[in-house]
């Protein structure tokens, strides 16, 4: 059994290691003092925020890494004792962030859904006049307001005015996607010799998690420091998927104009997982149409060819974009490709490392969005299959192609569990699924 305690010093930072294995938790605190058993049991890397971690380990910061050592699966927590860089209030209490740099969200009611449960709305506004609103139904991004080069502030994300509209219209606009983003070939898969059949909501295949994916779930949502954390526990067997899956999506807006989405998940049984968000952007303003006026850049020369069912070909093929309509390596006017382009997933290599994958910009008003992700894929979608005459917020009328929005969806490669050539997308009970997406807003 792996057992390890180590301290390293780099300037004022001391690093210690913590092992969680076989339900045993050991946390080594500052000055080598071990936390009490009661304190250590509070350390849950799936559900804890940074602020809660700091309440357990004063002046410490916890980062989670999943490892397997000598065939024994465990979870290691790297505990960073940043004593020289921590912030304190007047009482000396350690804070989870620097207050003068933090964008603190607020909470308000946002109606209710049909079963009477209340929906919450959270609002971030940073010092650069960017406002982001998120609701607990579907962990949905409802509004992104940002200025243009002349200081004119408009909402650049599509959405609806009420919780009832999000529930009734079931469009996935702005919402979380899970357990699987994109399509799952044959609505079935095999794990460890066992075949599972899941709900087929698009012909013989499944798309975006089934008939009632994460976009239609009410998340348990709370403000935790400078973040909003939304948790959904998907029961074993939901939409046919094995295992109880606990997913936590964290939202944060910074004064560097970054909207950060962090994902964490654990499961009780091996299950495929591919979480993301389906926000629709229109840098002219959400009800302006004219998506064709956007320029798009995708910083990859490789994409996933798809068949008539929009599924990866063969066992998961990759091809060069050179000489195809999928080549966005240089800024490309969306109007040139929008009528011939349904959806495409681009490949960026392995998971886990931050990558600058795309930019969407509007030359007229100067707004742009840079997309960063730890994921190996990015779906690009120009609303080609959006319902026509779809009423949105503020009296907007949305529709397909130029009347909709542009979606930039970081993800694992589509139908990965059924594609032998694609990276593994299975989450197992001893592992923690993590990923990060950043949408960074700017003006030029």
Secondary structure as GFF3:
##gff-version 3
##sequence-region A 1 444
A	DSSP	beta_strand	8	10	.	.	.	ID=ss1
A	DSSP	beta_strand	13	21	.	.	.	ID=ss2
A	DSSP	beta_strand	24	26	.	.	.	ID=ss3
A	DSSP	three_ten_helix	30	32	.	.	.	ID=ss4
A	DSSP	alpha_helix	37	40	.	.	.	ID=ss5
A	DSSP	alpha_helix	50	56	.	.	.	ID=ss6
A	DSSP	beta_strand	60	69	.	.	.	ID=ss7
A	DSSP	beta_strand	72	82	.	.	.	ID=ss8
A	DSSP	beta_strand	87	88	.	.	.	ID=ss9
A	DSSP	beta_strand	94	95	.	.	.	ID=ss10
A	DSSP	three_ten_helix	99	101	.	.	.	ID=ss11
A	DSSP	beta_strand	106	112	.	.	.	ID=ss12
A	DSSP	beta_strand	118	125	.	.	.	ID=ss13
A	DSSP	beta_strand	131	135	.	.	.	ID=ss14
A	DSSP	beta_strand	140	147	.	.	.	ID=ss15
A	DSSP	beta_strand	153	155	.	.	.	ID=ss16
A	DSSP	alpha_helix	163	169	.	.	.	ID=ss17
A	DSSP	beta_strand	176	177	.	.	.	ID=ss18
A	DSSP	beta_strand	183	184	.	.	.	ID=ss19
A	DSSP	three_ten_helix	185	187	.	.	.	ID=ss20
A	DSSP	beta_strand	188	191	.	.	.	ID=ss21
A	DSSP	beta_strand	194	197	.	.	.	ID=ss22
A	DSSP	beta_strand	206	207	.	.	.	ID=ss23
A	DSSP	three_ten_helix	214	216	.	.	.	ID=ss24
A	DSSP	beta_strand	220	224	.	.	.	ID=ss25
A	DSSP	beta_strand	227	234	.	.	.	ID=ss26
A	DSSP	three_ten_helix	238	240	.	.	.	ID=ss27
A	DSSP	beta_strand	245	253	.	.	.	ID=ss28
A	DSSP	beta_strand	258	267	.	.	.	ID=ss29
A	DSSP	beta_strand	271	272	.	.	.	ID=ss30
A	DSSP	beta_strand	276	277	.	.	.	ID=ss31
A	DSSP	three_ten_helix	291	293	.	.	.	ID=ss32
A	DSSP	beta_strand	294	298	.	.	.	ID=ss33
A	DSSP	beta_strand	302	304	.	.	.	ID=ss34
A	DSSP	beta_strand	319	320	.	.	.	ID=ss35
A	DSSP	beta_strand	332	333	.	.	.	ID=ss36
A	DSSP	three_ten_helix	334	336	.	.	.	ID=ss37
A	DSSP	three_ten_helix	338	340	.	.	.	ID=ss38
A	DSSP	beta_strand	343	347	.	.	.	ID=ss39
A	DSSP	beta_strand	355	362	.	.	.	ID=ss40
A	DSSP	beta_strand	367	373	.	.	.	ID=ss41
A	DSSP	beta_strand	377	381	.	.	.	ID=ss42
A	DSSP	beta_strand	390	391	.	.	.	ID=ss43
A	DSSP	three_ten_helix	393	395	.	.	.	ID=ss44
A	DSSP	beta_strand	397	398	.	.	.	ID=ss45
A	DSSP	three_ten_helix	401	403	.	.	.	ID=ss46
A	DSSP	beta_strand	407	411	.	.	.	ID=ss47
A	DSSP	three_ten_helix	416	418	.	.	.	ID=ss48
A	DSSP	beta_strand	426	427	.	.	.	ID=ss49
A	DSSP	beta_strand	433	443	.	.	.	ID=ss50
###
